[in-house]
Amino acid sequence: MAHQPPVTPKAPSGKVFSRSSYPEYRRILSILRTETVGGALLLAATVVALIWANSPAAEGYFALRDLKLGFEPWHLELSLGHWASDGLLAVFFFLAGLELKREFVAGELRKPARAVVPVAAAIGGVAVPALIFVLFNLGSPETLKGWAIPTATDIAFALAVLAVINTHLPAALRTFLLTLAVVDDLIAIGIIAFFYSTGLQPLMLLAALVPLALFTFLVQKRIRSWYILLPLALATWGFVHASGIHATVAGVLLGFAVPVFASGKKGEPAEGLAEHFEHRLRPFSAGFAVPVFAFFSAGVALGGLEGMGAALRDPVALGIVAALVAGKAVGVFGTTFLVTKTTRASLDSSIAWIDLFGLALLAGIGFTVSLLIGELSFGAGSAHNDHAKVAILAGSLISALLAAVVLKARNRRYRQVQADEERDDDGDGVPDVFSRA
């Protein structure tokens, strides 16, 4: 027998940004539809806050934002602005925890071959903006703590932009956008927990484990009664808040505790508990919690052209704008291009590299989490935080306009792809380009 040369393993290859299964596509469409409405409300809340904060009645806005409510003996006498960032955003992060777990257990991230590109793109989209911000602020150690401000992408704001320009992204791009946002949220959660926690109280953190464990036990038993679970969730939030770790982390931990799949027992609902909570809480999060947070966080007295000029001369502001506009685009697109080329993969036939560049520009819209990290970095009401708000708004607006130009130019192609994705020649209720599984 002739000697056979050893077989050299081939690098992974195949399609990246390919369509998901039809049920997954329908689920993603449902999420994006809700977030699009939430994004419109987010934009409206931001505009109202900016107008009020720069009107003759500005004192009323800041008095409302700083109005304190709560129970001081429990260290819970907080301003309305803090209740929005620490309390309402916990609901947003609870849903982020649910979505993260679902993606890793049953979604796009459960398959390494499909996960590698969006995960790498998200990491690049965090690392490059952070590096650019640091370069702008090397001479100011005080402002370096804001390095994470431009690392986040606001999916709701991005979807609102897509709705405004009336573009029809192909299914492959929609899936990539949501998956990128999910991984981006995971990184943001880690950054907040590890870099922006102060005055750690170990006893309070240990105390939080008790209601968290009870919550976990009950949801694993598929208990879904709100009057049992809500007090445990609030207790977990309260102890985490008192521990020095940002209270929104409690929402993520509670989300991770919820099982994704249904129990499969006779008589039990077909939907998993994670899906159950998501359906009930996402409209509240997108339609109320996040817009209210934006209303209290986005209001900043611009001080006219002179004030805006002073803000944009601050290295904090310059670093944020450059990081959101250039850093995000280079990080997301560059990493995606490198990973795709080094694995000898190819794009799905429905999209081109210019589409991914447009999506990378869209990722430069950093709002909700960026505003939160700005407050954690510099403190609410500080000059640097006000300058950061102006920069976040400016950088997000520039990114949105550039993305709109690129994606709108491709809209005719997107309409053709959408028509293909809706065609069902065999009449089985599933478009021909999708699989049933």
C-alpha positions in Angstrom: 0.0 0.0 0.0 1.3 3.4 -0.9 2.3 5.7 1.8 -0.4 8.3 2.5 0.8 11.7 3.5 -0.6 13.1 6.8 -3.8 15.1 6.4 -3.4 18.7 7.3 -6.5 20.1 9.2 -8.2 22.8 7.2 -9.2 26.1 8.7 -12.8 26.5 9.5 -14.8 27.6 6.5 -18.4 28.2 5.5 -20.9 31.0 5.5 -20.9 33.8 8.0 -23.9 36.0 8.6 -26.1 33.3 7.1 -29.9 33.2 7.9 -31.0 31.5 11.1 -33.9 29.1 11.3 -37.4 30.5 10.6 -38.6 30.2 14.3 -35.4 32.1 15.4 -36.0 34.7 12.7 -39.5 35.3 13.9 -38.4 35.6 17.5 -35.7 38.1 16.4 -38.2 40.1 14.4 -40.5 40.3 17.4 -37.7 41.6 19.7 -36.5 44.1 17.1 -40.1 45.4 16.5 -40.5 46.1 20.3 -37.1 47.7 20.5 -37.8 49.9 17.5 -40.9 51.4 19.2 -38.8 51.7 22.4 -36.1 53.5 20.4 -38.6 56.0 19.1 -39.8 56.7 22.7 -36.1 56.9 23.7 -35.5 59.6 21.0 -38.6 61.5 22.1 -37.5 61.4 25.8 -34.1 62.7 24.9 -35.4 65.6 22.8 -37.8 66.6 25.6 -35.0 66.5 28.2 -32.7 68.6 26.1 -35.3 71.2 25.3 -36.5 71.4 28.9 -32.9 71.6 30.3 -32.1 74.5 27.9 -35.3 76.4 28.3 -36.2 79.3 30.7 -37.9 76.5 32.9 -34.6 74.6 33.2 -34.6 74.8 37.0 -37.8 72.8 37.1 -36.1 69.9 35.1 -33.1 69.7 37.4 -35.2 70.0 40.5 -37.3 67.1 39.3 -34.2 65.0 38.4 -32.7 65.7 41.9 -35.9 65.2 43.9 -35.2 62.6 46.6 -37.5 59.8 47.5 -37.1 56.6 49.5 -36.2 55.3 52.9 -32.9 56.6 54.3 -32.4 54.0 57.1 -32.0 51.4 54.2 -29.8 53.8 52.3 -32.5 54.0 49.6 -33.3 57.7 49.7 -32.3 58.4 46.1 -33.0 61.1 43.6 -35.4 60.4 40.8 -32.4 60.3 38.4 -30.7 57.6 40.6 -33.9 55.6 40.9 -34.0 55.6 37.1 -30.4 54.5 36.6 -30.2 52.1 39.5 -33.8 50.8 39.6 -35.5 51.0 36.2 -32.3 50.0 34.3 -32.2 46.9 36.5 -35.2 45.7 34.4 -33.3 46.5 31.2 -30.4 44.4 32.5 -32.7 41.6 33.7 -33.8 41.3 30.1 -30.2 41.5 28.9 -29.4 38.5 31.2 -32.4 36.6 29.8 -31.3 37.2 26.2 -27.7 36.4 26.9 -28.6 33.1 28.5 -30.9 32.2 25.7 -28.4 33.0 23.0 -25.8 30.8 24.7 -28.2 28.0 25.4 -30.5 27.9 22.4 -29.6 30.8 20.1 -26.9 31.9 17.7 -24.1 31.8 20.3 -24.6 28.1 21.1 -22.7 27.1 18.0 -19.0 28.2 18.1 -18.8 28.4 14.3 -21.7 31.0 14.2 -20.7 32.7 17.4 -17.0 33.5 16.6 -17.7 36.4 14.3 -20.2 38.4 16.3 -18.2 37.7 19.5 -15.0 38.9 17.9 -16.8 41.9 16.4 -18.2 42.9 19.8 -14.8 42.6 21.4 -13.2 44.7 18.6 -16.0 47.2 19.0 -15.1 47.6 22.7 -11.3 47.5 22.5 -10.7 50.0 19.7 -13.0 52.7 21.1 -11.5 52.3 24.6 -8.0 52.6 23.1 -8.9 55.8 21.2 -10.4 57.4 24.3 -7.3 56.5 26.3 -5.1 58.1 23.6 -7.0 61.3 23.8 -6.8 61.4 27.6 -3.2 60.1 28.3 -2.2 63.5 29.7 -5.1 63.6 32.2 -5.2 60.7 34.7 -8.5 62.1 36.2 -10.4 61.6 32.9 -8.9 58.2 32.0 -11.6 56.5 34.2 -14.1 57.3 31.5 -12.4 54.9 29.1 -15.5 52.6 28.9 -18.0 55.3 28.0 -17.8 54.8 24.2 -17.7 51.0 24.3 -21.4 50.4 24.4 -23.9 50.1 21.5 -27.6 51.1 22.0 -29.7 48.6 20.0 -33.0 50.5 20.6 -31.5 53.8 19.3 -29.9 52.0 16.4 -33.2 50.4 15.4 -35.0 53.7 15.7 -32.6 55.1 13.2 -33.3 52.2 10.8 -37.0 52.9 11.2 -36.6 56.6 10.4 -34.6 55.9 7.2 -37.1 53.1 6.3 -34.5 50.5 5.5 -35.1 46.8 5.3 -32.1 44.9 6.6 -31.8 41.3 5.4 -32.4 38.6 8.0 -28.7 37.8 8.2 -27.8 41.4 9.1 -30.7 41.6 11.6 -29.5 38.5 13.3 -25.9 39.8 13.4 -27.0 43.1 14.8 -29.0 41.6 17.7 -26.2 39.0 18.5 -23.6 41.8 18.4 -25.7 43.8 20.8 -26.2 40.9 23.2 -22.4 40.2 23.4 -21.9 44.0 23.7 -24.3 44.0 26.7 -22.4 41.1 28.3 -19.1 43.0 28.0 -20.7 46.2 29.4 -22.1 44.2 32.4 -18.6 42.9 33.2 -17.1 46.4 32.9 -19.7 47.9 35.2 -19.3 45.1 37.8 -15.5 45.0 37.8 -14.4 48.5 37.1 -17.2 50.8 38.5 -18.0 49.2 41.8 -16.9 51.2 44.8 -16.9 50.7 48.6 -17.5 46.9 48.4 -19.5 45.6 51.4 -18.9 41.8 51.5 -21.6 41.1 54.1 -24.3 42.8 51.9 -23.1 40.9 48.9 -23.3 37.6 50.8 -26.8 38.6 52.0 -27.9 39.1 48.4 -27.1 35.4 47.7 -30.0 34.3 50.0 -32.9 35.8 48.0 -31.0 35.2 44.8 -30.7 31.5 45.7 -34.4 31.3 46.6 -35.4 33.0 43.4 -33.2 30.6 41.4 -34.7 27.5 43.2 -38.3 28.7 42.5 -37.8 29.6 38.8 -36.0 26.2 38.2 -39.2 24.6 39.6 -41.0 26.7 37.0 -42.8 28.9 39.6 -43.9 32.1 37.8 -46.1 33.8 40.4 -45.1 37.4 40.5 -46.2 37.9 44.1 -43.6 35.3 45.1 -40.7 36.1 42.8 -41.0 39.9 42.8 -40.2 40.4 46.6 -37.2 38.1 46.2 -36.0 40.0 43.1 -36.4 43.3 45.0 -34.5 42.0 48.0 -31.7 40.8 45.8 -31.6 44.3 44.1 -31.6 46.0 47.5 -28.7 44.0 48.9 -26.6 44.3 45.8 -27.2 48.1 45.8 -26.0 48.2 49.4 -23.0 46.1 48.6 -21.3 48.8 46.5 -21.7 46.8 43.2 -23.9 48.7 40.8 -27.5 47.6 41.4 -28.1 46.8 37.7 -25.8 43.8 38.1 -28.6 42.3 40.3 -30.9 42.3 37.2 -28.3 40.4 35.2 -27.8 37.7 37.9 -31.6 37.2 38.2 -31.9 36.9 34.4 -29.2 34.3 34.4 -31.1 32.3 37.0 -34.2 31.8 34.8 -34.4 28.6 32.7 -34.7 28.9 29.0 -36.5 25.7 28.1 -40.0 24.6 29.2 -40.1 21.7 31.7 -41.9 19.5 29.2 -44.3 18.2 31.8 -47.9 17.5 30.9 -50.1 20.5 31.5 -47.2 23.0 31.6 -47.1 26.0 29.3 -45.1 25.3 26.1 -43.1 28.5 26.4 -40.0 28.5 28.6 -39.9 30.8 31.7 -37.3 33.1 30.1 -39.6 33.6 27.1 -42.6 34.2 29.5 -40.7 36.9 31.4 -39.4 38.4 28.2 -42.8 38.8 26.6 -44.2 40.5 29.7 -41.3 42.7 30.7 -39.8 43.8 27.3 -42.6 46.3 26.5 -42.2 47.8 30.0 -38.4 48.1 29.6 -38.4 49.4 26.1 -41.5 51.6 26.5 -41.0 53.0 29.9 -37.8 52.1 31.9 -35.2 53.0 29.3 -37.0 56.2 28.0 -37.4 57.5 31.6 -33.7 56.8 32.3 -32.9 58.7 29.1 -35.1 61.6 30.1 -33.3 62.0 33.4 -29.8 61.3 32.1 -29.8 63.2 28.7 -30.8 66.6 30.0 -27.7 68.8 30.0 -27.5 72.6 29.9 -25.6 73.2 26.6 -24.9 76.9 27.3 -25.4 77.8 23.6 -22.6 77.6 21.0 -20.0 78.8 23.5 -20.9 76.1 25.9 -20.9 73.4 23.3 -17.6 74.6 22.0 -16.1 74.4 25.5 -17.6 70.9 25.9 -16.1 69.7 22.7 -12.7 71.0 23.5 -12.6 68.8 26.6 -10.4 65.7 25.9 -13.2 63.6 27.4 -15.6 64.8 24.7 -13.1 64.6 21.9 -12.2 61.0 22.9 -15.8 59.9 23.1 -16.8 61.4 19.7 -13.7 59.9 17.9 -14.2 56.6 19.7 -17.9 56.3 18.8 -17.6 57.4 15.2 -14.2 56.0 14.1 -13.4 53.5 16.9 -16.6 51.5 16.7 -16.6 51.4 12.9 -13.0 50.3 12.8 -13.3 47.8 15.7 -16.5 46.1 14.5 -15.8 46.1 10.7 -12.0 45.5 11.0 -12.4 42.5 13.4 -15.2 41.0 11.3 -13.1 41.3 8.2 -10.0 39.8 9.8 -11.8 36.9 11.4 -13.7 36.1 8.2 -10.6 36.2 6.0 -8.4 34.2 8.4 -11.0 31.4 8.7 -11.6 31.3 4.9 -15.3 31.9 5.4 -17.6 33.8 3.0 -20.5 36.1 3.3 -24.0 35.0 2.8 -25.2 35.8 -0.8 -27.7 38.3 0.5 -25.2 40.8 1.8 -21.9 42.5 0.9 -19.0 44.1 2.8 -20.5 47.6 2.3 -23.6 46.4 4.3 -21.3 45.3 7.2 -19.5 48.7 7.1 -22.9 50.4 7.4 -23.8 48.2 10.4 -20.4 48.9 12.0 -21.1 52.7 11.7 -24.5 52.0 13.2 -22.8 50.4 16.2 -21.3 53.8 17.0 -24.7 54.8 18.4 -23.9 54.5 22.1 -26.5 56.0 24.4 -28.2 54.2 27.3 -25.2 52.3 28.8 -22.8 55.1 27.7 -24.8 57.6 29.7 -24.8 55.3 32.7 -21.0 54.7 32.6 -20.5 58.4 32.2 -22.3 59.0 35.5 -20.4 56.2 37.2 -17.1 57.6 35.9 -17.4 61.3 36.8 -20.5 61.6 38.9 -23.9 63.1 38.0 -23.8 66.9 37.5 -20.0 67.2 37.2 -18.5 69.2 34.3 -16.8 66.1 32.8 -20.1 64.2 32.9 -22.0 67.0 31.2 -19.3 67.2 28.5 -19.5 63.4 28.1 -23.3 63.7 27.6 -22.8 66.3 24.8 -20.2 64.0 23.2 -22.3 60.9 23.4 -25.2 62.8 21.7 -22.9 64.3 19.1 -21.0 61.0 18.4 -24.2 59.0 18.2 -25.8 61.5 15.9 -22.8 61.6 13.5 -22.6 57.7 13.5 -26.4 57.6 12.8 -26.1 60.0 9.9 -23.1 58.2 8.3 -24.8 54.8 8.8 -28.0 56.2 7.2 -26.1 57.3 4.1 -24.5 53.9 3.6 -27.6 51.8 4.4 -30.1 53.9 2.6 -28.0 53.7 -0.6 -28.4 49.9 -0.4 -32.2 49.9 0.3 -33.1 48.8 -3.2 -31.0 45.7 -2.8 -32.5 45.1 0.7 -36.0 45.2 -0.7 -35.1 42.5 -3.3 -33.7 40.3 -0.5 -36.8 40.9 1.6 -39.0 39.8 -1.3 -36.9 36.6 -1.5 -37.2 36.0 2.2 -41.0 36.3 2.1 -41.5 34.0 -0.9 -43.2 30.7 0.0 -43.7 28.8 -3.3 -44.4 25.4 -1.7 -47.2 26.9 0.6 -46.0 25.3 3.8 -46.1 28.6 5.8 -42.3 28.8 5.9 -40.4 31.0 3.4 -38.3 28.9 1.0 -35.0 30.4 2.1 -35.4 29.4 5.7 -35.2 26.0 7.5 -38.0 24.9 9.8 -35.7 23.9 12.6 
